[in-house]
């Protein structure tokens, strides 16, 4: 079973930037498309961005042009660069396999992102 550890969240003002990281254990990471998800209070978890094993990316409309997902297979790590942050981006952010995949690993603890002045 792959373990996922997210980090990099914090409190940032509107318009600011953060870079999230997700470290995965195990050697199978590089074979899977990966995704970032977020869950705001009182809302369902939603997909934010995904990246295939080859590096092709997709984004939710709400973050397109502001967020960039990337991965480093040799480091078993997936990143989410978040720019021009808005208060509505406030949520706990998680990584896991991409939403189109049937396989889902155990969710990590997530990392809290709060956008507020």
N, C-alpha and C positions, 0 to 999 in steps of 0.2 A: 504494500500500500504506500502510495506517495504521500508525504507530509508537505504541507504548504505553510509558509511563514511570510506574512505580509508586513511591510514596514514603510516608514517615510511619511506617514500622515502627520497632521498638526493643525494649528490655528493659523489662518492666513487671511489677510484683508482682501476684499473684492478687487479683482484685477491682478492678484498675485499668482505665484506659481508654486507647484510642489512636484516632486518626483517620487513616485511610489515604486517599491521593489517587491517582488515575490520570489522567494527562494524555494525550490522544490528539491526534495530528497529523491534518490533513486536515479537509475540510468535511462529510464524510459521517457523522461521528460521531453527529449528532443523529437520524439515521434508524434507528439500530440499537438494539435492546435490548442492554443491557450486563450483565455479570456479574462478580462477584468469585469467585475460586477460591483454594484453598489446597492445599499439598502438604507433608505432614509427612514426616520421614525414614523411609524404608522403606515409605511408603504411596503409593497412587495419588492423583493430583490429584482434588480433589472440588469440586463447586459449593457455594458458601456462600450467595450471595444474587444476585438479579437484579432489574433495573429496566427497564421498557419505555421507549420513547421518550416516552411520555406520563406516565411517573412511577409506574405500577403496580408493586408490589414483591412478590417471593416470597423465602422463606428456607428454608434447611435446618432441620430440626427441632432440630438441635444448637445453633443460634445464635438461634432465634426468641425474641424478647423481649429479647435482649441486643445484637444488631447491627442497624444501620439503614443501608440503602443509599440513596443519593440521587445526583442528577446535576445539572449545570449545563451545559445545552447551549451557551450562548453562550461558555462557557469551555472547551468540549470536555473536561470533567472529570467523573469519577464518583468518589464518595466512599464510604467504609465507616466508619461510627462504631461502634466496638467498646467496649462497656461490660461490667462484671462479668466480666472476662477470667479464664479458667481455664487451668491448665497444658496441658490438652488442646487449647487453641487455638494452641499453638506450631506454627508452620509458616512456609513462604514463601508470601506472598499475591500473587496475580496478578489482573489484570483482562483481560477479553477480551469478545467478543460473548457474548450470553446462551446458555446451553447448548441451548436449543431451536432455535437457528439453525444452518443448515448452514455459513454463512460463519464462518471463524475466522481472525483476523489472526495475524501472527507474535507469539509470546509475548515479553513484555518480560523484564527481568531479575528482576522480582519484588521484594518488600520483606520482610525477615525480621521476624517477630514472635515474641518469646520471652517467655513468661509463667512467671516463676520467682521464688521468694523467696530 
